[in-house]
Amino acid sequence: MTDNRIVQGGELDLESNSLEDVIVNPVTSDSKPVSSFVNGIKNVDMSYLDGRLINYLGAVGGDPSPSYNFIKVYNLLNPEITEIVKSLGNSFFKISDLRYEHSKSGRVVIGDLTLNPEIPYESLKRAIAVSIGDEHVDYFLEEFSDRLEITDETKNIDASKPELQPYLPGIAQVRKLSGKYTIMADVYLLLLTLNPEDREPLTFFFNAARESKVYPFSHKFEAQYTLSENNNADINEYCLTLSDMNTITQNPHIIPFHEIVRIGGENKIKGIAEYTDRLENFRDSLRNIPGP
Amino acid sequence: MTSENKINIPQTKALELIATELARDGYNQSEIKEKLHQAAFLATIESASQTMGSRVAPTPLFRIAYDQDSSSLEFTFLEGKGLVPAKSAIDVDYADFVFASFQCDRVALLSEGITGTGKTYTLEQVLKTVYDADNRRGIRLNTNMSNVLQPYIEGRVDPNEGVLRININKKAVREIAALFIDEQNRGDTNAILGLLDNQVVLATGERAELGLPIPQINVNGKDVKIDFEDEKVKPVAVHSAQNPPNPEYSGARRTDGAVGNRQVRINYPNMALNSGAATINMTEQFNHHHQTFMDLFTVKLANYLDVDTKKIREFLIPQSTKPEEKIRANQEYLNIHAASFDPANARNLFLKSAVESADHIIMLTGGNDLESNFNDELEIAQQWTDELKQYNANFVYNTSVDTKSQLILRIEKVRAAFNEALIERDKTKATKIADALALITRYKKSYEISRENGTSALDEFKTLQAPLTVRDIASAYAIVLNDKVQTKNGTSPVNVINQAFTDYVSLLTNFSSEVYNDEVKFDLNNPDQSIRYLCSYVAVNTIKKDENLKADEYATKMISELNKTSALLRGLDDGSDTKKLLVARVNSDIASLAGFIHQYRREIAEGFNQISPSDKVMPRYVALTDVVKKARNDVKTNYTLPRVERVFGI
């Protein structure tokens, strides 16, 4: 007999279908870990960016009009659309037209949150799984792909197609999120200003820089999202300000060049120059934000 | 056997009086033992503190701070510096550890520090206070005197052969409660191993377990009987001191690894600056420690137990100056002491979250290197995925750790500073220290609350009895790992412990929030909070209402649910390299559980079908646990079974 010293658990207050919405990936013949990036950057882990997006939608700052010295908070998520947002991931969302506007305590960054009509094939599968169950998605696509003209897995799909709407019932709800919002002091959100296909490689560098806590992640630019409605905190504490943007974009590539080389070398990335160009262009686009 | 070597029949009248009075008040056997332990423990530390208060300056060693609101843990080595008391923080000083060592199972302290700092003084003061001279021994080692067994042996000339025979002194074996070895590293440190394992073994093969006999209190209704069992002894508390193995201390060697991993090394701070002028009027010229202590102890004990003080004092205080009366009274005290300081009283249960976080600490500090540890886990998950193809379950964790990240490099730096790899004995040592820290935390909190609210410290001490938490176990590992760091050079294992704690709390709360579909906060004392428990629970939750399913049907449903928990977990690493290690470990344990369910599906179905479908999960959860327990005793065919045992906390 063993002398068991561990306290045994008891009944938990849990629904019987608590994991109903969890998406599982089927076993594929190529499910070994990706260990290098010899042929370019792919299969990037986008979960952190997705998580930041969900946090942002859960605590987005609203109207920064000069008459307010606090942020009116819009919580854009409810449990139903949280699941859809999780399934679609960041690829369905875009922030565009960044600009500065005056708040009572200074200039802050504003953007338009819109939904990408074009989403990657994998995102579409996940979104469909929310409504019909993940075990039936492959069967559904086999049967309906021709009719819905979604036969090419390498191409983005227009999620706004009327034919798709019956199978994506939550999409209309998600569309209601579109609007003008302040951008929180979270450097990851800036990746949403890029096209989905450009986000993946840049997210890879962001993830690597964040894990190593190098600039800009050695600074404060990972918002805490602890806002609540009628929060009377200064808007500058939560939102990207002009001064923040100047700090973030002070390096030609956002992440220091030597760090990019380090990350590239450690991961055996071929064609690093292409990515430094992309990071440089990204930084330039952020340096040229219009506004008062 | 000489008359000197004869073991006297123990005096147990005081113990009988206490047990009888408590039995008459309606306490049952286990309640009597518990109350005696709590009362005697508090009476001992209060009386010892009062006796030594003006003679010993405190030496703060650690601060353990835990903030429930932010779930943050801070462990700090104080190096003698007294900090301002902080809310939610417990400061542990050297004397606390000595008191805890009397109560806990073989927590042996090794004080290391430069000469003249008082590292032997404090310990000697405590020993002199709590024990009569006959029950404590001090040995100072040097090149000519390296025999640490000297207190336990006796020589006599064999009258027939005229040669000297060495035997174990059986009286000493049963009367020495504490042993102090000074200058440990100037003698043969290997000889100390036996003492640290609580035994003495002679070259002749003669051996004995060391320690005070523990009286066994048997209560039947109001009848009380006290007896003794040979194998039940309270291990001798062995403490040591030494100078650092630096060139200025000739003959002082580095601590032998096998000795070191049995001891808690205290880097005894030089307190001259911190204590300042407070120690100027302290003098060693005082020799009635134990007498003063007994005067206080008897009154406090009687008060706590609500028994007749006069009678207790008659039993425990010598009533005349005759040597045999002194021996009788001391034996009465030793029996109370041994019964209440039985290490079994200080052994705590563990919360599942404490065990899981310890596992993550082990993952970060054990094995060859972090990358191999990680890859081993991925391999297990991959292999089970291949084995369980028929269920279409995918446990593959498709990621890698960046071995050049600052985080991993920082942890590898700490690992590289270890004098030897993490071993099983380190884990045992951590458990013992966790028991000691939990005890210290508990009595400190009791006095704090009692002072604040004007309540009884004994009542608070009783109320605060609780299983070991993440805080206790993480702090214990900080001490154990600190002992393993050979040369400091700015290397501190505290960062590794903090990382493990942060990873664990974050993954547990994120995962639980997803499963409950509601925000879950970490609760240090919640017995149900555990990632593995939640995974296994939801698997059984999915079949709790099913009736008479076939083995394959039960297996398919549960493995599918485990597959979901695995998918959920794998998405929660936040890209953090250390969290990936935690996710990989839990994930492969979950995959191993899925494998076990497949292998034992017939027995599991039999177990389930004997239990009616229900809204409750526990009946079938217990049935599944029983199958795991049974498999543990089968001829082994599955060597990932320990992972499944880990899931069930058995």
Interface residues (C-beta under 8 A of the other chain):
Chain A: T2 N4 R5 I6 V7 Q8 G9 G10 E11 L12 D13 L14 E15 S16 S18 L19 V22 I23 V24 N25 P26 V27 S31 K32 P33 V34 S35 N43 D45 S47 Y48 G51 P79 N207 A208 R210 E211 S212 K213 V214 R262 E266 N267
Chain B: R347 N348 L349 F350 L351 K352 V355 L378 Q382 T385 K389 N392 A393 N394 V396 Y397 N398 T399 S400 D402 K404 S405 Q406 L407 P467 E514 V515 Y516 N517 P527 D528 S530 Y533 L534 Y537 V538 N541 T542 K544 K545 E561 N563 K564 T565 S566 A567 L568 G571 L572 D573 D574 G575 S576 D577 K616 V617 M618 G649 I650
